[in-house]
């Protein structure tokens, strides 16, 4: 772990010193600019529940650092999480406890909200004057529906930005259509590995503190 941490620090001091490849993201909303009077940026964590080596987390911190505002992480937990078993649910909760602890060390507020993101996140964003929502990418129908639902309920001046933090080559870059076999997509991915198979910079201790307590 020490070697991995050292490698991150050798890559860049922070995401601000790193040439982030913007093709890793796509803007879901019509609005693209963060409001000057916002009071925070939120990373809506779902599929990629980790702090380090997470492009979505890193991009959210980049936005927060550039706008000099606090960074928040929200995980929207539903009672029946994608048909997860009790054992899987327990594993998820233990993992989120680790995420919350890591966030606390980095002066980043972690919030566990009850309900799916489309229902509970938009009002939380309004209540806390959040300037942008960064979410990770899940190709399954239900999570895609959550993102679409959140898009409809978020205020029009709040950008919703999705980052593929799960795949080395972003899904929308690898192919623009549904692939039916490994043979047809293998070369598409391999031809782009040199561009996307890069080291990660570190998520750093955030210099801007939140004015409200984690939920």
N, C-alpha and C positions, 0 to 999 in steps of 0.2 A: 504493500500500500504506500509506503514511503517513496518508493521508486516511481509509482504512478503519480503521486502528488508532485514530486519533483519534475516529472515530465510536463505536467500541466503548467507549472510555473516557468519552465524553460520555453514553453510555447508562446506565452504572452503573460504580462502582468495581470491583465483583465480582458474582458471581451472588448473594451474600448481600444485596446492595442492590437486587436486581432482583426484580420480581414474576413469578416463574416460573409459567407456566400448567400446572397439574398434569394437565390433560387431555392433555398431550403424552405422558404416560407411562401404563403399565398394569402392575400388579403381577402377575407370573406365578405366584409362589409363594403359599403360604398365609400365611407369616410376612411381616409388614409393618414391624416395628421392628428397628432396628440394635442389636445387643448392646452393652452398656456397656463390656465388656472386650475389644472387638475391637481389632485392631492395624492396620487399614487398610480402605480401600474400593477395589474394582477396577472399572474400566470395561473390559468385554469388547468390544473393538473388532472389527468385522467389515466391514460394508458401508461405513461412513462413516469412512474412514481419514484423518482430519485432526484438528488440535487446536482451532483457532479456528472459530467459527461452527458449532458442533456441540452441539446440545441435549443429547445423551446425555453427552458429556464434561462439559458445564456442570453437569448434574444430579449426576453422580458427584462433581464437586468440591464442590458444595453439601453433599452428605452428608458428605464428608470434612472440610470446614471446620466444620460443625456438631458433628461428633463429635471434632474435634481430633485426627485421625489422618492418616497418610500416604495419598496417592492413587497408585494403580498403574494402568497400562494394560497389558492383555494382548491380543496378537493371536495366534490359533491358526492356524498355517500348515500346510496339508496339501500333500503332493507334487503332487497333481492337484487344483488349486483350481478347482472348478466348471467343469471342462473348459477352463480358460484355456490359450491358446497360449503358446509360449515367450516371444514378444514381450510378451504381456499380463502374464505372470508376472514378467518383467524390470521392466516398468513398475510393477507392484505392489511389488516389492522396493525399487525406488528411492524410491517414495512412502513406504514404511515407514521407510526410512533418514531421510527428512526429518521424519517424525513423531517418531522416536526423538530426533533432534537438538533438535527443538522442546520435547519433554518434558524433556530434560536441562536446558535453559535455565530451565525453570519448576519445577525441583526435583520432578519427577514421574517415577517409575520406569517405564520401558517394558520389557516382557518379551515375547519372541518364543518361543512354545511350539510344539513340533512335534506335530501331530495335530489332529483336530477337537475343538471345544470341549467336546462332550459327554463325550469320553474323557479329556482332559488337564486341563481347567480345574477340575473339582470337587476333585480331590486337591490341586492347587496352592492352592486356596482354604483347604482344611483345614490344609495344611502351614504357611501363613503367617497363619493366624487372621484371615482376612478377614471383615468384618462384613456386607457387602452386595455383590451383583454387579449392575452396571448394564450392560445390553446395548443395542445399536442394533437397528433393525427391518429385516428383509428378508422380503418376502412369498413368496419362492420356497420350494418344498417342502423342499429339502435343508437350508437354513439354519434353517427352522422346526423341522425335526427335531433339529438340534443344540441349539436352545434347550430343546425338550421333554426331550431326553436329559439335558441339564445339570440341569434342574429335578428330575428323578428322582434324580440322584446327589448333589446338594448337600445338606448337612445341613439339617434342618427349621427350624433357627433362623437360617438365612441367607436374607434376602430376595433374590429375583431380580426385577429391575425392568427393563422394556423401555421405551425412549424412541424415538419416531419422529424421528430426526434427519435424515431424507432428504426428507420431504415438507413443504411449507409448512403444509398442513392435515393433521394426523395421519390416517393411513389409517382408524383405527377411529372417528374423529370424522366424516370425510367421508362415510362410508357404512357401514351395518351389514350389507350384503349384497354379493354379487358383481355388478358392473355389466357390462353387455354392450355399451355404446356410450358415446362421449363425450357424446352428447346428454343421457343420463340422469344423468350425474354432474357435468356442467359447472356447473349451477346450484347443486348442493349445495356444491361447492367455493367458488364465487364468493361465496356468501352468508356464508361464514365467513372470508373473507380479512381483513376489518378486524380480527378478533380475533387472528389468527395471523401476519399479515404484519408482524412487528415487527423492530426492531433487535436485535442480539446484544450482551450484555455480554462482557467479555473473560474468557478463562481466565487467571488470574493466577499469579504465582509462588507455589507452595504453601508455606505456612509450616511444615509438619510433614514432617520428613525420614524416609525409610525406613531401617530398621535393617539391611537386607540389599541386596546388589547386584543390579542388573538381570540377567535371564537371557537 
